[in-house]
Amino acid sequence: MKQKMLNGKQLRKELCISTTLFYKMKQAGMPYHQFPASRAYYLLPEIEDWLRKAGYHQEKTWSK
């Protein structure tokens, strides 16, 4: 199964989260992937799994 790689802006839109929350999650150790000399990218299923394990929950938007 091929997963779509999302950049930070696309991930924020998919998760309906603010830029502030996105950076807080990055500081908390949110997983990402990165090719040499490129920006970070994210895999949505991996991020959603990490969010649940990190204690976030989703009603309409992700929060802790």
N, CA, C and O atoms as CSV, one atom per row, in Angstrom:
chain,resi,resn,atom,element,x,y,z
A,1,MET,N,N,0.846,-1.185,0.000
A,1,MET,CA,C,0.000,0.000,0.000
A,1,MET,C,C,0.884,1.239,0.000
A,1,MET,O,O,1.723,1.409,0.885
A,2,LYS,N,N,0.701,2.083,-0.970
A,2,LYS,CA,C,1.501,3.295,-1.082
A,2,LYS,C,C,0.855,4.413,-0.269
A,2,LYS,O,O,-0.346,4.658,-0.376
A,3,GLN,N,N,1.663,5.083,0.539
A,3,GLN,CA,C,1.155,6.165,1.373
A,3,GLN,C,C,1.603,7.497,0.804
A,3,GLN,O,O,2.714,7.620,0.289
A,4,LYS,N,N,0.747,8.481,0.897
A,4,LYS,CA,C,1.053,9.810,0.392
A,4,LYS,C,C,1.924,10.555,1.396
A,4,LYS,O,O,1.644,10.565,2.594
A,5,MET,N,N,2.977,11.175,0.889
A,5,MET,CA,C,3.850,11.987,1.728
A,5,MET,C,C,3.263,13.394,1.801
A,5,MET,O,O,2.927,13.989,0.777
A,6,LEU,N,N,3.143,13.916,3.012
A,6,LEU,CA,C,2.586,15.252,3.212
A,6,LEU,C,C,3.661,16.180,3.760
A,6,LEU,O,O,4.481,15.773,4.583
A,7,ASN,N,N,3.656,17.434,3.299
A,7,ASN,CA,C,4.535,18.410,3.931
A,7,ASN,C,C,3.799,18.975,5.149
A,7,ASN,O,O,2.659,18.594,5.415
A,8,GLY,N,N,4.432,19.865,5.875
A,8,GLY,CA,C,3.836,20.398,7.099
A,8,GLY,C,C,2.499,21.081,6.874
A,8,GLY,O,O,1.562,20.884,7.648
A,9,LYS,N,N,2.405,21.875,5.829
A,9,LYS,CA,C,1.159,22.590,5.538
A,9,LYS,C,C,0.031,21.617,5.205
A,9,LYS,O,O,-1.092,21.775,5.683
A,10,GLN,N,N,0.329,20.623,4.394
A,10,GLN,CA,C,-0.675,19.623,4.031
A,10,GLN,C,C,-1.109,18.824,5.258
A,10,GLN,O,O,-2.290,18.513,5.413
A,11,LEU,N,N,-0.154,18.494,6.128
A,11,LEU,CA,C,-0.482,17.744,7.338
A,11,LEU,C,C,-1.391,18.562,8.255
A,11,LEU,O,O,-2.366,18.035,8.791
A,12,ARG,N,N,-1.080,19.834,8.434
A,12,ARG,CA,C,-1.929,20.702,9.269
A,12,ARG,C,C,-3.344,20.754,8.716
A,12,ARG,O,O,-4.311,20.719,9.477
A,13,LYS,N,N,-3.471,20.837,7.404
A,13,LYS,CA,C,-4.800,20.885,6.779
A,13,LYS,C,C,-5.535,19.560,6.971
A,13,LYS,O,O,-6.722,19.563,7.299
A,14,GLU,N,N,-4.860,18.433,6.775
A,14,GLU,CA,C,-5.472,17.105,6.950
A,14,GLU,C,C,-5.964,16.904,8.377
A,14,GLU,O,O,-7.052,16.368,8.594
A,15,LEU,N,N,-5.154,17.339,9.364
A,15,LEU,CA,C,-5.492,17.128,10.774
A,15,LEU,C,C,-6.351,18.252,11.349
A,15,LEU,O,O,-6.842,18.149,12.473
A,16,CYS,N,N,-6.530,19.324,10.576
A,16,CYS,CA,C,-7.284,20.507,11.051
A,16,CYS,C,C,-6.668,21.051,12.337
A,16,CYS,O,O,-7.368,21.261,13.328
A,17,ILE,N,N,-5.357,21.277,12.316
A,17,ILE,CA,C,-4.671,21.805,13.494
A,17,ILE,C,C,-3.996,23.132,13.155
A,17,ILE,O,O,-3.746,23.441,11.990
A,18,SER,N,N,-3.714,23.895,14.183
A,18,SER,CA,C,-3.044,25.181,14.001
A,18,SER,C,C,-1.545,24.980,13.825
A,18,SER,O,O,-0.998,23.920,14.128
A,19,THR,N,N,-0.903,26.021,13.331
A,19,THR,CA,C,0.554,26.002,13.188
A,19,THR,C,C,1.202,25.861,14.554
A,19,THR,O,O,2.203,25.158,14.695
A,20,THR,N,N,0.645,26.519,15.561
A,20,THR,CA,C,1.182,26.447,16.920
A,20,THR,C,C,1.161,25.020,17.440
A,20,THR,O,O,2.158,24.542,17.980
A,21,LEU,N,N,0.037,24.336,17.283
A,21,LEU,CA,C,-0.065,22.945,17.745
A,21,LEU,C,C,0.886,22.056,16.952
A,21,LEU,O,O,1.501,21.149,17.513
A,22,PHE,N,N,1.009,22.307,15.666
A,22,PHE,CA,C,1.931,21.533,14.828
A,22,PHE,C,C,3.353,21.611,15.379
A,22,PHE,O,O,4.028,20.588,15.498
A,23,TYR,N,N,3.813,22.816,15.715
A,23,TYR,CA,C,5.173,22.966,16.236
A,23,TYR,C,C,5.313,22.369,17.636
A,23,TYR,O,O,6.381,21.862,17.980
A,24,LYS,N,N,4.272,22.418,18.437
A,24,LYS,CA,C,4.308,21.762,19.758
A,24,LYS,C,C,4.445,20.252,19.594
A,24,LYS,O,O,5.174,19.602,20.344
A,25,MET,N,N,3.747,19.704,18.617
A,25,MET,CA,C,3.827,18.269,18.371
A,25,MET,C,C,5.211,17.890,17.846
A,25,MET,O,O,5.743,16.838,18.201
A,26,LYS,N,N,5.787,18.734,17.010
A,26,LYS,CA,C,7.149,18.463,16.524
A,26,LYS,C,C,8.134,18.432,17.683
A,26,LYS,O,O,9.007,17.565,17.737
A,27,GLN,N,N,7.998,19.379,18.616
A,27,GLN,CA,C,8.876,19.425,19.785
A,27,GLN,C,C,8.666,18.215,20.680
A,27,GLN,O,O,9.589,17.791,21.376
A,28,ALA,N,N,7.472,17.658,20.669
A,28,ALA,CA,C,7.159,16.496,21.497
A,28,ALA,C,C,7.643,15.188,20.861
A,28,ALA,O,O,7.505,14.123,21.461
A,29,GLY,N,N,8.206,15.261,19.658
A,29,GLY,CA,C,8.776,14.072,19.043
A,29,GLY,C,C,7.951,13.435,17.945
A,29,GLY,O,O,8.090,12.241,17.676
A,30,MET,N,N,7.100,14.211,17.311
A,30,MET,CA,C,6.293,13.684,16.218
A,30,MET,C,C,7.212,13.107,15.131
A,30,MET,O,O,8.173,13.761,14.728
A,31,PRO,N,N,6.923,11.894,14.659
A,31,PRO,CA,C,7.807,11.273,13.661
A,31,PRO,C,C,7.729,11.961,12.298
A,31,PRO,O,O,6.677,12.452,11.886
A,32,TYR,N,N,8.853,11.980,11.624
A,32,TYR,CA,C,8.908,12.535,10.272
A,32,TYR,C,C,9.983,11.795,9.487
A,32,TYR,O,O,10.774,11.039,10.050
A,33,HIS,N,N,9.998,12.021,8.207
A,33,HIS,CA,C,10.988,11.433,7.320
A,33,HIS,C,C,11.627,12.577,6.546
A,33,HIS,O,O,11.019,13.631,6.358
A,34,GLN,N,N,12.854,12.359,6.103
A,34,GLN,CA,C,13.532,13.428,5.384
A,34,GLN,C,C,14.584,12.847,4.455
A,34,GLN,O,O,15.419,12.040,4.863
A,35,PHE,N,N,14.530,13.268,3.207
A,35,PHE,CA,C,15.571,12.911,2.265
A,35,PHE,C,C,16.727,13.879,2.463
A,35,PHE,O,O,16.509,14.987,2.953
A,36,PRO,N,N,17.947,13.502,2.100
A,36,PRO,CA,C,19.078,14.426,2.242
A,36,PRO,C,C,18.790,15.753,1.523
A,36,PRO,O,O,18.305,15.768,0.392
A,37,ALA,N,N,19.095,16.840,2.189
A,37,ALA,CA,C,18.935,18.203,1.648
A,37,ALA,C,C,17.504,18.511,1.206
A,37,ALA,O,O,17.301,19.183,0.194
A,38,SER,N,N,16.518,18.028,1.954
A,38,SER,CA,C,15.135,18.364,1.639
A,38,SER,C,C,14.352,18.596,2.928
A,38,SER,O,O,14.856,18.383,4.030
A,39,ARG,N,N,13.133,19.027,2.762
A,39,ARG,CA,C,12.266,19.284,3.913
A,39,ARG,C,C,11.727,17.988,4.497
A,39,ARG,O,O,11.775,16.929,3.872
A,40,ALA,N,N,11.215,18.104,5.707
A,40,ALA,CA,C,10.594,16.951,6.357
A,40,ALA,C,C,9.262,16.648,5.675
A,40,ALA,O,O,8.594,17.550,5.169
A,41,TYR,N,N,8.888,15.384,5.669
A,41,TYR,CA,C,7.575,15.001,5.203
A,41,TYR,C,C,6.991,14.002,6.187
A,41,TYR,O,O,7.712,13.397,6.979
A,42,TYR,N,N,5.683,13.838,6.127
A,42,TYR,CA,C,4.957,13.069,7.120
A,42,TYR,C,C,4.042,12.072,6.434
A,42,TYR,O,O,3.542,12.331,5.339
A,43,LEU,N,N,3.820,10.930,7.076
A,43,LEU,CA,C,2.879,9.920,6.598
A,43,LEU,C,C,1.682,9.938,7.548
A,43,LEU,O,O,1.835,9.685,8.743
A,44,LEU,N,N,0.510,10.232,7.029
A,44,LEU,CA,C,-0.674,10.451,7.854
A,44,LEU,C,C,-0.992,9.289,8.797
A,44,LEU,O,O,-1.230,9.546,9.977
A,45,PRO,N,N,-1.012,8.031,8.356
A,45,PRO,CA,C,-1.326,6.940,9.297
A,45,PRO,C,C,-0.309,6.868,10.447
A,45,PRO,O,O,-0.674,6.588,11.589
A,46,GLU,N,N,0.949,7.118,10.139
A,46,GLU,CA,C,1.999,7.104,11.163
A,46,GLU,C,C,1.789,8.228,12.180
A,46,GLU,O,O,1.981,8.031,13.380
A,47,ILE,N,N,1.397,9.397,11.693
A,47,ILE,CA,C,1.155,10.542,12.579
A,47,ILE,C,C,-0.074,10.296,13.445
A,47,ILE,O,O,-0.046,10.571,14.644
A,48,GLU,N,N,-1.145,9.785,12.859
A,48,GLU,CA,C,-2.359,9.519,13.638
A,48,GLU,C,C,-2.097,8.488,14.725
A,48,GLU,O,O,-2.615,8.620,15.834
A,49,ASP,N,N,-1.306,7.470,14.429
A,49,ASP,CA,C,-0.937,6.469,15.429
A,49,ASP,C,C,-0.123,7.120,16.552
A,49,ASP,O,O,-0.367,6.859,17.730
A,50,TRP,N,N,0.833,7.958,16.188
A,50,TRP,CA,C,1.661,8.650,17.178
A,50,TRP,C,C,0.797,9.563,18.048
A,50,TRP,O,O,0.997,9.627,19.261
A,51,LEU,N,N,-0.155,10.264,17.445
A,51,LEU,CA,C,-1.030,11.156,18.208
A,51,LEU,C,C,-1.795,10.391,19.286
A,51,LEU,O,O,-1.894,10.846,20.425
A,52,ARG,N,N,-2.331,9.237,18.924
A,52,ARG,CA,C,-3.080,8.434,19.907
A,52,ARG,C,C,-2.161,7.974,21.038
A,52,ARG,O,O,-2.529,8.040,22.211
A,53,LYS,N,N,-0.971,7.509,20.679
A,53,LYS,CA,C,-0.021,7.043,21.688
A,53,LYS,C,C,0.490,8.183,22.566
A,53,LYS,O,O,0.832,7.959,23.727
A,54,ALA,N,N,0.545,9.399,22.029
A,54,ALA,CA,C,1.037,10.560,22.768
A,54,ALA,C,C,-0.050,11.195,23.635
A,54,ALA,O,O,0.215,12.173,24.334
A,55,GLY,N,N,-1.269,10.651,23.599
A,55,GLY,CA,C,-2.328,11.146,24.467
A,55,GLY,C,C,-3.239,12.170,23.826
A,55,GLY,O,O,-4.058,12.773,24.520
A,56,TYR,N,N,-3.127,12.389,22.522
A,56,TYR,CA,C,-4.034,13.308,21.841
A,56,TYR,C,C,-5.307,12.555,21.504
A,56,TYR,O,O,-5.300,11.330,21.380
A,57,HIS,N,N,-6.390,13.284,21.358
A,57,HIS,CA,C,-7.648,12.672,20.965
A,57,HIS,C,C,-8.323,13.577,19.945
A,57,HIS,O,O,-8.004,14.761,19.838
A,58,GLN,N,N,-9.252,13.007,19.204
A,58,GLN,CA,C,-9.911,13.761,18.154
A,58,GLN,C,C,-11.413,13.742,18.362
A,58,GLN,O,O,-12.039,12.683,18.403
A,59,GLU,N,N,-11.976,14.926,18.491
A,59,GLU,CA,C,-13.419,15.068,18.447
A,59,GLU,C,C,-13.728,15.650,17.078
A,59,GLU,O,O,-14.166,14.938,16.174
A,60,LYS,N,N,-13.497,16.954,16.928
A,60,LYS,CA,C,-13.551,17.558,15.603
A,60,LYS,C,C,-12.138,17.860,15.138
A,60,LYS,O,O,-11.821,17.722,13.956
A,61,THR,N,N,-11.291,18.274,16.072
A,61,THR,CA,C,-9.889,18.528,15.781
A,61,THR,C,C,-9.040,17.815,16.819
A,61,THR,O,O,-9.549,17.424,17.869
A,62,TRP,N,N,-7.768,17.642,16.545
A,62,TRP,CA,C,-6.861,16.969,17.493
A,62,TRP,C,C,-6.530,17.893,18.642
A,62,TRP,O,O,-6.222,19.065,18.425
A,63,SER,N,N,-6.588,17.393,19.851
A,63,SER,CA,C,-6.226,18.160,21.046
A,63,SER,C,C,-5.733,17.209,22.110
A,63,SER,O,O,-5.842,15.989,21.985
A,64,LYS,N,N,-5.188,17.795,23.160
A,64,LYS,CA,C,-4.641,16.981,24.231
A,64,LYS,C,C,-5.337,17.279,25.522
A,64,LYS,O,O,-5.011,16.685,26.550
